[in-house]
Amino acid sequence: MSRHPRHSLRLKLALSFALAGLVLVLVHAVAIHQLNRQQEAQLIDQIVSDEMEGLLEQYERQGRLDGPPYRALQRYQVRPDTEALSLRKWFRASWLVQGFVARDDAERAELPAELRGLQPGFHDVGREADRYRVEVREIGSIAFVVAYSVSLHEERGQHFTRALVLSAVITILVTVLVGLWLSGRLTRQIVDLAHRVRQLDGKHAGEPLERHYPEHEVAELAAAFDGYHERTVRLLERERAFTADVSHELRTPLTAIQTTCELMLDDTDLSPRARSRVDKISGATTRLAELVNAFLLMAREEADGISGEVDLRECIVEAVESVRERAEAKGLTLLVESGEAVRLRAPRRALQVVLSNLLANAVSYTERGSVSLSNNGGIVEITDTGPGVARDRIPELFRRFHRGDARGGDGYGLGLAIVKRICEQAGWTISVEPRDEGGTRINLVLI
């Protein structure tokens, strides 16, 4: 039977928590990064504007600045003592700013190539590895130009981005660990509840599970299990009591019928026709007695010793002897290979009922040929040369009141249903399959 793959609830909770944390961290990191870039850009524009105002004031006071020829935009290296300066002094360091004044077209032509032709306003200018923020103002025919190196800002921005990414990664790892820890705390009680539920035997009410769990949701689940277990205990107790009572009440009349049939069969004056009828009554009574014993066994499995040690070969011999007369009466050949001695921890009466029912079923549906039983280390195989069964009808064989083939056999279709139930109680595995050469093969795994 195929089963759906199982997934860990704890892992799902941890992944959900980590995913939510990841989304929040990424959104927060992106927002901080964008805000930092925006603030940095505004700060640079403010610095350039302040430097432009200073350039205009200087020109108004002196009436001139250093004139042409202009040098190309210079690249400046950061001095070791720059990091010791305050942030404001660092941003306003004079060696990062270059100012130009062009009074006519000739002086404009002598400006650095990166600054020629720039219209009034702010511009981003790149030269090799350096970048500048440039502001151009025109007053009359005079053009004022301020170029501010932003390379240091970009370096600090890269450092900030790397630190932001590292902090985001660390936060995500911490979120995953915290998620695993929290999910473990959340699922610990569910795991404990599952462990306690597995220990319920369905025979005794036991201590209520609800009192062990303070959390409301888990307590509700435990209360539901308590109610279900109580109902199961009551149902099983009623079933065992009913089956035991009915079985006990039936054994007395069945014994009387069986005894009467034996006395009648000993009567030499009985006619062959009557003897045949009495023999059928005796056989039916025997099968009904076996059925009653099986019911009684299932109702009293604890009292009958469900885990006693038995010899499998002895049980096989007894089961074969129980069907030998019926097989010989039909002209069938019984082939038995009891195998090596195997001792099992199993209920003897339950094993006897299973083997007897399987052999009786095989004999009942086989009109000619043979019925074989072999034991290979606790794996019993029973084959017959009967009509067989279609593969699509195999699952129906173990249903109550279902007969494999209405053309043959007797009984009420309870034998295999009883066998299936006993196997489930004892932990055995039984399977049925048609043989290619005709007939049916039954495999019973007792180990």
Secondary structure, 3 states (H helix, E strand, C coil): CCCCCCCCHHHHHHHHHHHHHHHHHHHHHHHHHHHHHHHHHHHHHHHHHHHHHHHHHHHHHHCCCCCCCCCCCCCCCCCHHHHHCCHHHHHCCHHHEEEEEECCHHHHHCCCCCCCCCCCEEEEEEECCEEEEEEEEEECCEEEEEEEECHHHHHHHHHHHHHHHHHHHHHHHHHHHHHHHHHHHHHHHHHHHHHHHHCCCCCCCCCCCHHHCCCHHHHHHHHHHHHHHHHHHHHHHHHHHHHHHHHHHHHHHHHHHHHHHHHHHCCCCCCHHHHHHHHHHHHHHHHHHHHHHHHHHHHCCCCCCCCCEEEHHHHHHHHHHHHHHHHHHCCCEEEEECCCCCEEECCHHHHHHHHHHHHHHHHHHCCCCEEEEEEECCEEEEEECCCCCCHHHHHHHHCCCCCCCCCCCCCCCCHHHHHHHHHHHHCCEEEEEECCCCCEEEEEECC
